[in-house]
Amino acid sequence: MNMPHNGGAAENGLFQWRGKVTMAQVLPMGMQHVVAAVVSTVGPALMVSKNCGLDSETTTLLVQMALLMTAFSTLIMLFPITRFIGSGLPVIMGVGFTIPTLMSKTFTLPEILGGQIIAGVVAIVFGLCIKPIRRLFPPLVTGTVIVAVGLNLYPVAIKYMAGGAGTPDFGSPKNWGVALFTFALVLALQNFGKGVLKLGAVLWGLMGGYVLALALGMVSFDAVKTAGWFAVATPVQSFGLEFNFSAILAMCILYIANSLQTIGDISSTTKGGLDRMPTDQELQGGIISQGITSILGAPFGGLCTCSYSQNVGIVTVNKVVNRAVFTFAAVVLAVSGFIPKLSAVLTTIPNAVLGGATISVFSIIAMTGMNMIFESGPFTMRSRTVVGLAAALGIGVTMASGCLDGFPGWVVNVFGSFAPVGTAVVAVALNLILPKEDAPAVK
């Protein structure tokens, strides 16, 4: 896979799937993805632990398995097993945040892991049927879903910039000062930097923000001091498995929603990083790999996996698609999973720093979707209706807290938490129902 890059750098191996690169090139590019992924990886494990009332030892094992599952699922995406498992695309896969967090509010960890196994089978079936399903997602619809993915991430970044929802100093001037400093540094390097400074803007911005946060006393190393040097989970005995019908049903519905988001993330990756749309085989392999890794990880306490939109955003920003970069990131995450002390170091990055570095990344995701919409054909009144109403209903429902309280819990969990899902449902329906029109673009 080759792609052009601004500045005549087509020969640069970083912009080629199998291009020749040096460790000096790979290190900063790979660490960007590690840092961007680590909060989404560790966060769900900590939230599930809190909601399920787990002890500290079990929590540590859950965090380790989250890191190992992220590494494992990413490597399968990079190096497909047969033509059905893995996509062979520069995508970071990892433990999903929303599904386990939502499920842990109602079900126990063994029930979540048991339901995950059945839901993984559903994801595999969904992936095998991707060819007829793909017809429902032309560029107009897919672009709209990607816009929803990006917009849905904006509040996440803002909450991080303010210090992280629920923290004692949430919204403090200190948090915002560090976040805006980090944001400004990333923005400056993206637009005025050259070479590795430009390509690694997110990492350098994070490092700069981290140094400032350290100077302001915002970094705590308590978790590093108490973490051990080596540990690993054992199958089943560590967490247990239970098969609860309600948990299974809820998980299956959420996994279908998860697959829709993966379609959007993979499409955003290929469009933003490779200047093309994904093939049916790539989408199929990506979704099936999610199901496989979820099934294999459950007995070990590995929570369900999904594509990481924040890492997709990095690809669309710097266009770096070399497989070695993503392999390096996966290896670092895997090593962190075996060494708790190292994984603890990755979690010391303050929320404000992460938010300041990722807000621009999320904006690129949304703009990639917009670009896809405009390239799908004339932006007629029909196109405006599909995009506008799908985004209004899909995103609007998630912003209006409590608007679905009269519906069953699974409806609230699926449509009230995943803006891309509601957006996808409405966009698909409108695209099928509204008559085609040959009118020129509305100006």
C-alpha positions, 0 to 999 in steps of 0.5 A: 500500500503506497500513498502520496504525501505532501512535500514529495515524500512518497519515497518515505517509508513511513507513508508506505504499508511495508516501506523501509523505516528506521527505529528513530522514525518508528519510535515517536510515531509509535509512541503517539499511538501508545499514549493515545490508546492507553487511557481508552485501554486502562480506563474501561478496566478501572471503571468496570472494577469500580462498578463491580466492586473488585479488590485491588489485586483483581483490578490490577489483573483486569488492567493488565489483560486490557493492555494485553488484549489491545496488543493482541487484537491490534496485531491480528488487525495488522497481520491477518490470519487467513483472509477472514480474520484481520484487515491488514490495515493501520488500525489500533484495536483495543478494549472498548470503553462504552460497552463494558462501562455500561454493562458493569452498571447492571451486571457482574463481571462474570456475566459480562464476560459470559455475554461477551463470548456469545456476542463475539459469535454475533460479531463474527456472523455480522462480519461474514454478512458484510457484503450485502450489509455494505450496500447500505453504507454508500459514501454518503451514509458512511461519511455521515457516520464518521462525522458522528464518530468525530462529533461524539468524541468532542465531549470526551476531549473537553471533559479530559481538558477540564480534568476528567469528569468526576475529579475534585478539580474538574473545570479548574483554571489549572486544568484548562491552562495545561490543556490549552498549552498542550493544544497550542503546542500540538497545533503549532507543530502540526502547522509550522513544524517540519519532518518528525516534529510535524509528524509526531506533533501529538506526541511532542505536545503530550510531552510538553504538556506533561512537563508543564503538569509535572512542574505544577504538581499535577502528576502522581507516581503513587500507582507506579510505586505500588505496582509490581514488576511482573504478573499475568492473569490465568484463565477463568479462575481469575474472573469466572464466567456466567451466562445470563440471558439479559446480559447476553441480549444486551451485549449482542445488541451493543456488539452490532452497534460496535460493528457499525462504529468499526465500519466508520473507523476503518473507512476513515482510516483508509480514506484519510491515510490511504486515500481510498475506501476499504474493501469488503474483505478488509471490513469483514476481516476487521469485524470478525477479528473483533469477535474472535478476540472478544471470545478468546479474551473473555476467559482471561478477563479481557474485555470486549474490543473495538477500533480506537477512533482517537488513533484513527484520527492520528492516521488522518492527521499525519498520514503515517501508515507503515505497519512497523509503527503500529507493530511497535505500539502493539509490542509496547502495550503488550510489554506494559501488560506483563509489567504492571509498573510500566503500565502504571507509568503510562497512566500518570499522564494527566487528563488535561494533557490528554484532552489538549492533545486529542481535541485536534485529532477528533476534529480531523475525524469529523472533517474526514467524514465531511470530505467523504460526504462532499466527494460522494456526489453533488450536495443536493437537498436530498444529501443535506436531508440525509446528513442533517437529519441523521446527525440531528437525531443520532447526536441529539438523542445522546445530548438530551439526557433522559429523553429515552427513559421511557424505553427499555434499558437496551434502547437507552444503552445503544441509542443513548450512548452511541451517537454513530449508531442512531446516526447510522440507522437514520442515514440508512433509512433515509438513503433508502426511502428518499427518491434519487434526484438529478438536480445540481448541487444547491449553493 
